[in-house]
């Protein structure tokens, strides 16, 4: 079991435009309306880079910036783990379309946006971050894999680590073989010890053949099932309700990630 403390949350998805605005919905105090949410412009980036930013970058920067603002930490000095089930399918589709055409001139910008760690690079540009950054992928278990990695890094290195998870829809024909329900991003700032901004505790453990935790209402459950990054929703709902309990998330076929959650009161100086 690995224990970490949550200092900040960022969120962006259909009907969930920001963590603070979404808390009443996730807590069941307001109706959920699954209205499409356009990816916000990344104000953190300089104008030239902002024009080049693709949807995955916009989502990652929006969620990450909100989480750091809530935590009150310096993103330039904080390690990050970025995770996505498939990266930027739209850019991959554009590249393959160009390569299948008579004119095979490929834009360098499209190429550098196609790699899985492109959002990590943009995050570094936007925040001036020089701390370590990890980018990973684990298909439908990508959020759980990222959370496990971030928690282990935080504890083993005794430092704060931010997790940023994101997914976007694939265009046709890629969507026929890899459907993603909606664009979604979530970010957490994690610490190995409670500090002045801590509001929740997570004990992370692996569990074999466990029953996965659903979320309500049905429209949120559809989002959770259809978008890998949205597997975080049961955990976010528990945070919003300020409830203790356990949630179990997709990880590997026969192995799940169980999170024992508890609210905490801010305590002591930040590490």
Secondary structure, 3 states (H helix, E strand, C coil): CEEEEEEEEEEEECCEECHHHHHHHHCCCCCCCCCCCCCCCCCCCCHHHHHHCCHHHHHHHHHHHHHHHHHCCCHHHCEEEEECCCCCHHHHHHHHHHHCCCCCCCCHHHHHHHCCCHHHHHHHHHHCCCCCEEEECCHHHHHHHHHHHHHHHHHHHCCCEEEEEEECCCCCCHHHHCCCCCCEEEEEEEECCCCCCCCEEEEEEEEECCCCCCCCCHHHHHHHHHCHHHHHHHHHHHHHHCCCEEEEEEEECCEEEEEEEEECCCCCCCC
